[in-house]
């Protein structure tokens, strides 16, 4: 099987059906050919990460640092962030910048690193970098919305989400804009604001009926006490995406757990029950859905934040 054929099949399972295990099998069957290219090796590492193995890809991406390509540095920095290895994430990013191998992806991870280190100036610097860059400005604005919500500033979070949505729409990315509205609705649900949560997710559904948006609607219902409709939507998702790894092993378990463990509203933000860890996993699943939108954009010839 040729490299192009292997890549096409991998993209089909990864992006169209969401079957990450089949994607991994295709990658492994053509491993020697696809891993010989930087893009093939990176895609294989990304699929391995989404299947839950964050350690193995670190070594694979490290081996690509000898090539004049900034993407392995960005992806490796992101992996180190996921593993909580912040010093290594910073060192990787600094090395990329010193070698003038900057990439747009790197700035997303630099923002996240600044957040984890409580570095307000660092976050502001990345927002300034992204301003006016179609396909990237929206992502940084949405991260800023999450930062505002984390500190209880829901009004500011809504404002940044609106700006992220408008930026995505200007870039022609309706489904991405819908995801930002859905994420904004979930933040409201976590704070116990049922009416606003339903309004924002309904607005998202007006832009797109993508899997991530429908999941957000179901999760918002579960978090605000409407377990019956949440379960009904979960059944629809299960039938719609029988082979989708994220849906079957992330979204559906989160919905089931969230419908049983009702979060509690308090002034300092979300302080729910043991369902909190499941909800964090669910939001990571939504980020994976956003990554797929970006990968689809890359396949069509546009920019990519993958």
C-alpha positions in Angstrom: 0.0 0.0 0.0 1.4 3.4 -1.0 2.0 6.2 1.5 -0.8 8.3 0.0 -3.3 5.4 0.2 -2.3 4.7 3.8 -2.7 8.4 4.7 -6.1 8.5 3.0 -7.4 5.5 4.8 -6.1 6.8 8.1 -7.8 10.1 7.6 -11.1 8.3 6.7 -11.2 6.3 9.9 -9.8 9.1 12.1 -11.8 12.1 10.8 -14.9 10.7 9.0 -15.9 7.7 11.2 -13.9 8.5 14.3 -12.7 4.9 14.6 -9.3 5.6 16.2 -8.5 1.9 16.6 -8.9 1.2 12.9 -6.9 4.3 12.1 -4.1 2.9 14.4 -4.3 -0.5 12.6 -3.9 1.2 9.2 -1.0 3.3 10.5 0.8 0.2 11.9 0.2 -1.8 8.7 2.0 0.9 6.7 4.3 1.9 9.6 7.6 1.7 7.7 6.4 3.8 4.8 4.3 6.5 6.7 6.8 6.9 9.5 9.4 7.8 7.0 7.6 11.1 6.4 7.3 13.8 9.1 3.5 14.2 8.5 2.9 10.5 8.7 4.9 10.1 11.9 3.1 13.0 13.5 -0.4 11.7 12.5 0.5 8.3 14.0 1.6 9.9 17.2 -1.5 12.0 17.4 -3.7 8.9 17.0 -1.8 7.1 19.6 -2.3 10.0 22.0 -6.0 10.1 21.4 -6.2 6.4 22.3 -4.7 7.3 25.7 -1.0 6.5 25.3 0.9 9.8 25.9 4.3 8.4 26.7 5.1 6.5 23.5 4.6 9.5 21.1 7.2 11.6 23.1 10.0 9.4 21.8 8.7 9.4 18.3 8.3 13.2 18.1 11.7 13.7 19.7 13.3 11.9 16.8 11.7 14.4 14.4 13.3 17.4 16.0 16.3 16.9 13.7 14.2 17.9 10.7 13.6 21.6 9.8 9.9 21.5 10.8 8.3 23.3 13.7 5.2 21.1 14.0 7.0 18.2 15.9 8.2 20.8 18.5 4.7 22.1 18.9 3.1 18.6 19.2 5.8 17.5 21.6 5.3 20.6 23.8 1.6 19.8 23.9 2.3 16.2 25.0 4.5 17.4 27.8 1.7 19.7 28.9 -0.7 16.8 29.0 1.8 14.9 31.1 2.3 17.8 33.5 5.9 18.1 32.5 5.9 21.9 32.3 9.7 22.4 32.3 10.1 20.1 29.3 7.2 21.8 27.6 8.9 25.2 28.0 12.3 23.9 27.0 10.9 22.4 23.8 9.1 25.6 22.9 12.1 27.7 23.6 14.3 25.4 21.4 11.8 25.7 18.5 11.8 29.5 18.8 15.6 29.7 19.1 15.9 27.6 15.9 13.3 29.9 14.2 10.9 26.9 13.8 7.9 28.8 15.0 4.5 27.4 14.2 0.9 28.6 14.9 0.3 25.4 16.9 3.1 26.3 19.3 1.4 29.5 20.4 -1.7 27.6 21.6 0.5 25.5 23.8 2.4 28.5 25.0 -0.9 30.1 26.1 -1.8 26.9 28.0 1.6 26.8 29.6 1.2 30.4 30.7 -2.2 29.6 32.2 -0.8 26.6 34.2 2.0 28.9 35.5 -0.4 31.7 36.4 1.5 33.9 33.9 -1.0 36.7 32.9 1.6 38.5 30.8 2.4 35.3 28.9 -1.3 34.7 28.1 -1.7 38.3 26.9 1.3 38.0 24.7 -0.1 35.0 22.9 -3.5 36.7 22.5 -1.7 39.6 20.9 0.2 37.3 18.5 -3.1 35.7 17.4 -5.0 38.9 16.8 -6.1 39.2 13.2 -4.9 35.7 12.1 -7.8 33.8 10.6 -8.0 30.2 11.8 -5.9 30.9 14.9 -7.4 34.0 16.5 -10.6 32.2 17.4 -8.8 29.4 19.2 -6.8 31.7 21.5 -10.0 33.8 22.2 -11.8 30.6 23.2 -8.9 29.7 25.5 -9.2 33.1 27.1 -12.9 32.5 27.6 -12.1 29.3 29.6 -9.5 31.3 31.6 -12.1 33.9 32.5 -14.7 31.3 33.5 -12.1 29.5 35.6 -11.8 32.6 37.8 -15.6 33.0 38.0 -15.9 35.9 35.4 -18.7 34.4 33.4 -19.6 37.7 31.7 -16.1 38.1 30.4 -16.1 34.4 29.3 -19.2 35.0 27.3 -17.7 38.1 25.7 -14.5 36.1 24.6 -16.6 33.2 23.3 -18.7 35.6 21.2 -15.5 37.1 19.8 -14.2 33.6 19.1 -17.4 32.7 17.3 -17.3 35.8 15.2 -13.7 35.2 14.3 -14.5 31.6 13.2 -17.4 32.8 11.1 -15.3 35.3 9.4 -12.9 32.5 8.5 -15.8 30.5 7.1 -15.8 27.9 9.9 -19.4 27.6 10.9 -19.0 24.3 12.7 -16.1 25.6 14.8 -18.2 28.7 15.7 -21.0 26.3 16.8 -18.6 24.4 19.0 -17.6 27.7 20.8 -21.2 28.4 21.5 -21.7 24.9 22.8 -18.6 25.2 25.1 -20.0 28.5 26.4 -23.3 26.8 27.2 -21.5 24.0 29.1 -19.7 26.6 31.2 -23.0 28.1 32.1 -24.4 24.6 33.0 -21.4 23.9 35.2 -22.3 27.1 37.1 -25.9 26.0 37.4 -27.3 28.6 35.0 -29.8 26.3 33.2 -31.6 28.8 31.1 -28.5 30.5 29.7 -26.9 27.1 29.1 -29.9 25.9 27.1 -30.0 29.1 25.1 -26.4 29.0 24.1 -26.4 25.3 23.1 -29.6 25.9 21.2 -27.8 28.7 19.3 -25.0 26.3 18.5 -27.5 23.8 17.1 -28.7 26.5 14.8 -25.3 26.6 13.3 -24.4 22.9 13.2 -25.7 19.5 14.2 -22.2 18.0 14.4 -21.5 15.3 16.9 -19.7 17.6 19.3 -22.6 20.1 19.4 -25.2 17.4 19.9 -23.1 16.0 22.7 -22.9 19.4 24.3 -26.7 19.7 24.2 -27.0 16.3 25.9 -24.4 17.1 28.6 -26.0 20.5 29.3 -29.3 18.8 29.8 -27.7 16.2 32.1 -25.9 18.9 34.2 -29.1 20.9 34.6 -31.2 18.0 35.8 -33.0 16.8 32.6 -31.7 13.3 32.7 -34.6 11.9 30.6 -33.8 14.0 27.5 -30.1 13.6 28.1 -30.4 9.8 28.0 -32.6 10.0 24.8 -29.9 12.1 23.1 -27.2 9.7 24.2 -29.1 6.9 22.5 -29.3 8.9 19.3 -25.5 9.6 19.5 -24.8 5.9 20.1 -26.8 4.9 17.0 -25.4 7.7 14.9 -21.7 7.0 15.7 -21.4 3.2 16.4 -17.7 3.2 15.5 -16.6 6.6 16.8 -14.0 5.9 19.6 -14.5 9.3 21.3 -18.3 9.0 21.3 -18.4 5.4 22.6 -15.6 5.6 25.2 -15.8 9.3 26.2 -19.0 11.1 25.4 -21.5 8.3 26.4 -19.9 7.3 29.7 -19.7 11.0 30.6 -23.3 11.5 29.8 -24.3 8.4 31.8 -22.3 9.5 34.9 -23.3 13.2 34.7 -27.0 12.3 34.6 -26.6 10.4 37.9 -24.2 12.8 39.7 -25.8 16.2 39.8 -23.3 19.1 40.2 -23.9 21.7 42.8 -23.9 25.4 42.2 -21.8 27.7 44.4 -20.4 31.2 44.2 -16.8 30.1 43.5 -17.7 28.1 40.4 -18.2 24.4 39.8 -17.6 22.3 42.9 -19.6 19.3 41.9 -19.6 15.7 43.1 -17.5 12.9 41.9 -18.9 13.5 38.4 -16.4 16.4 38.1 -13.6 14.2 36.7 -16.0 12.8 34.1 -17.0 16.3 33.0 -13.3 17.2 32.6 -12.9 14.1 30.4 -15.9 15.2 28.4 -14.5 18.7 27.8 -11.3 17.0 26.6 -13.4 15.0 24.2 -14.9 18.3 22.8 -11.4 19.6 22.3 -10.7 16.4 20.3 -13.7 17.2 18.2 -12.4 20.6 17.6 -9.0 19.1 16.6 -10.9 17.0 14.0 -12.5 20.1 12.6 -9.0 21.6 12.2 -7.7 18.4 10.6 -10.6 18.5 8.1 -9.7 22.1 7.4 -6.1 21.1 6.7 -7.3 18.3 4.2 -9.3 20.9 2.3 -6.3 23.1 1.8 -6.9 25.6 4.6 -4.9 26.2 7.8 -4.6 23.7 10.6 -4.1 23.9 14.3 -3.5 20.2 14.6 
